[in-house]
């Protein structure tokens, strides 16, 4: 059996289906992203009435508590001490 006798596979139908699906997908994406129903809503910018975060928190009714200071002397970490690297001569 030679290759000339083999039936030719028609790729035009699968290619046409793939082309139709891809075109429908692109049109769908364009309609969703840039369509007439997707218009940006323009809002007025919010005005800043407070100069810092603490003032804004107090105006909202929150309490601002400072963090605990770090102790002056840190406790030693449990476990063995790290080994010093060898010094080159």
Backbone torsions as a table, in degrees:
resi	resn	phi	psi	omega
1	UNK	NA	124.4	-178.1
2	UNK	-96.0	167.2	-178.8
3	UNK	-70.8	-21.2	179.0
4	UNK	-71.1	-27.6	-179.0
5	UNK	-82.9	-14.6	-178.3
6	UNK	-67.7	140.9	179.9
7	UNK	-67.0	138.9	-179.1
8	UNK	-80.3	131.9	179.1
9	UNK	-85.2	125.7	180.0
10	UNK	-87.8	117.3	-179.4
11	UNK	-98.2	1.6	-176.5
12	UNK	-69.9	-36.4	-178.8
13	UNK	-68.9	-50.5	176.8
14	UNK	-61.7	-35.2	178.4
15	UNK	-67.6	-38.4	178.6
16	UNK	-66.0	-38.9	178.2
17	UNK	-65.9	-44.9	179.1
18	UNK	-63.7	-39.0	178.4
19	UNK	-65.8	-41.5	179.3
20	UNK	-65.3	-40.8	179.1
21	UNK	-66.2	-42.0	-179.5
22	UNK	-67.7	-39.2	177.8
23	UNK	-65.9	-42.0	178.1
24	UNK	-63.5	-37.9	177.9
25	UNK	-65.9	-42.9	179.3
26	UNK	-65.7	-42.7	178.1
27	UNK	-64.0	-40.7	178.1
28	UNK	-62.8	-43.8	177.8
29	UNK	-63.1	-41.1	179.1
30	UNK	-65.4	-38.7	178.9
31	UNK	-67.7	-40.7	-178.3
32	UNK	-71.1	-43.9	-175.7
33	UNK	-79.9	-38.1	-172.4
34	UNK	-125.2	15.0	-174.4
35	UNK	-74.5	178.4	-176.5
36	UNK	-70.0	-20.1	-178.8
37	UNK	-90.1	-5.4	-176.9
38	UNK	-112.6	74.2	177.9
39	UNK	-103.5	140.5	179.6
40	UNK	-68.4	142.7	177.5
41	UNK	-96.3	118.8	-178.1
42	UNK	-91.3	124.9	178.7
43	UNK	-118.5	152.9	177.9
44	UNK	-70.9	142.9	179.8
45	UNK	-68.0	144.5	178.9
46	UNK	-73.8	138.2	179.5
47	UNK	-90.2	138.8	179.8
48	UNK	-86.0	115.0	-179.4
49	UNK	-98.7	-10.7	-174.7
50	UNK	-121.0	145.6	-175.9
51	UNK	-87.5	-23.6	179.9
52	UNK	-144.8	174.6	-175.9
53	UNK	-67.8	-36.7	-179.0
54	UNK	-63.4	-41.1	179.2
55	UNK	-66.3	-39.7	178.1
56	UNK	-67.2	-38.4	179.1
57	UNK	-67.4	-40.9	178.2
58	UNK	-65.2	-37.4	178.6
59	UNK	-67.6	-30.0	179.0
60	UNK	-84.1	-7.6	178.4
61	UNK	94.9	9.5	179.7
62	UNK	-88.8	158.8	175.5
63	UNK	-106.7	138.0	-179.4
64	UNK	-106.0	118.3	178.4
65	UNK	-115.7	134.5	179.4
66	UNK	-72.7	157.0	177.9
67	UNK	-76.1	156.9	178.8
68	UNK	-67.0	138.4	179.0
69	UNK	-70.3	154.1	178.6
70	UNK	-73.3	136.5	179.4
71	UNK	-63.6	149.8	-177.8
72	UNK	-66.7	-37.7	-179.7
73	UNK	-113.8	121.0	179.4
74	UNK	-81.7	139.4	175.8
75	UNK	-69.3	153.4	179.8
76	UNK	-72.1	141.3	180.0
77	UNK	-72.4	141.1	178.5
78	UNK	-70.8	153.4	178.2
79	UNK	108.0	177.5	-179.6
80	UNK	-71.0	152.7	177.5
81	UNK	-75.3	147.9	179.5
82	UNK	-68.1	147.9	-178.7
83	UNK	-81.9	138.9	178.4
84	UNK	-74.5	138.7	178.7
85	UNK	-68.5	154.3	179.5
86	UNK	-67.1	138.6	179.7
87	UNK	-91.4	134.0	178.5
88	UNK	-75.2	147.6	-179.0
89	UNK	-95.2	NA	NA
